[in-house]
Amino acid sequence: MQADAPLASQLRLAVLRLSRRLRQQAVGEITASQLSALASVAKHGELSLGTLAALERIAPPSMTRIAARLEERGLVHRRSDDTDRRVARVAISDSGLAMLEETRNRRDAYLAVRIQELSDGERRTLAEAIPLLERLAAEEPALEPTAP
């Protein structure tokens, strides 16, 4: 494992830099956490704030603040649960869907321009790396701490 540490470090830095560039392509003034929550609601449909917090792996009070900002901007609709009025549920609005689509289109366009700068061989290498990157990004159970 120690022999792979330099590769792991290089990959981490490259992915972080690319992720930062892609975040900069978001439409409007929206935080990464807000955009992620919006994408989760779009993917999963109407959710309780507790479920959304669990999906996003953040504390419920933080999700409440995020949902309030999204609602203020008209990106989600919030309502009380039909069976338990203490539970708030959110659903994406048409404006939220439009923002998400425009952000995705901008990010894809940004990457497409950058990919065009690569040689044919580099594009093939990148295409071959995608399944490996997807495997690295796949959800894994939390690792237990190793003894020193």
N, C-alpha and C positions, 0 to 999 in steps of 0.2 A: 504494500500500500504506500509506503514512504516514497518509492520510486515514482509513483504517479502524482505526488504532491505538486510538482511544478506544472504538470499538465492541468491538474485540477485548478490551480491558481490562475493560469492563463485563460482557461475556459470560463471561470467565474467572472473574471474581469471583462472578457469580451462580451459575455451575455449581459452583464450589468450595463456596459456602455451602449449596447444595442437596445436594451430595454429602455434606457434613459432617452435615447433618440426617438424611439417609438412613442414614449409617453409625451414627448414634446409635440407630437402630431395630433393630440387630442383637440377636439373642437370646443371652444369656449373655455371658461374658467371652471374647470372641474378637477378635483384631486384624483389621484390614482385610486384611493380607497372608494371614493364616490363612483368612479367609473367601473371599478370591479364589482361593487354592489349592484349597480345598474345592469351590468352584463349578467350577473347571476339571476336577477329577477327576470330578465329577458329570456334566459335559458330555461329556468325552472318554472316560470309562471308565478302567479300570486303566492306569496310566502308570508309567514309570520315573521316579525322582526327577530324573534328568538332563533328560528330556523335559519334565517339569513345570516345572523351573527355567527351561528355555528358553521355554516358553509364558508363564510369569509374568515373564519378563525379569529374573530375579534370579540371583545367583551360586549354584552348586550347594551350597556349604556353608550358605548361608542357607536354601535349600529343605530341606536335611536337618534343620535346627533346627525349621522350620515343621512339617514332616511329623512330627517327634518329638512336638511339642506336640499336634498333631491326634490322633496315635495314643494319647498319654497320656489324652486326653479321650474316647477311644473313637469318634472321628468318622471315622477311616480305619483300614483294616487294612493293615499293611505286611508284605511277604514278600520273600524272595530270588527273583530271576529263575531260572526253570527251567534256562536254558542258561548263565548266568553268575552264580554265587553272589555275586560282588562287586556286582552291580547290585540295588538295592532297588526294589521296585514298590509302589505304593499304590493302593488301591481304597476307595471311599467305603462307610461302614457304614450300616446302617439309621438309627442315631442321627445320623449326619452328614446323611443325606437329610432326616430330620425337622427338624434344626436349620436347614438351608438353606431348606426349605419354610416354616417358621415365620418366619424372617427375611424372606423374600420377601413373605409375607402381611402382616407388620407394616409393611414399607416401602410396599407397595401401599395398605394401609389409611391410612397417614399421608398419602400423596399424594392419595388419594381425598377425604379430609376437607379438605385444603387446596384442592383443585380445586373442591370444592363452594362454597367461599367466593368464587369468581370469578363474574363475570357470564356470561351466555350468550355474549356477544360475545368476552369474554376466553377462554372455553373453546374457542371456534371458532379464535381466533388461536393458542392453544396447540396445538391439534390440527394446524393448518396448519404450525406451526413444527417439528413432530416429524420429518418427512422431512429438513428442512434440518439439524437437529441430528444426525440419523443420518449424513448425508453428512459433516458436520464430524468426527464421531467415527470414521468408517471408517478402516481401516488404510491408511496411505499409506507409501510408501518414505521413508526418512529424508531430510531435506533436506540438501543440501550447504551448507556455510557460504558466505555471500555475501561478496564483496570489499567493503571499506569504501568 
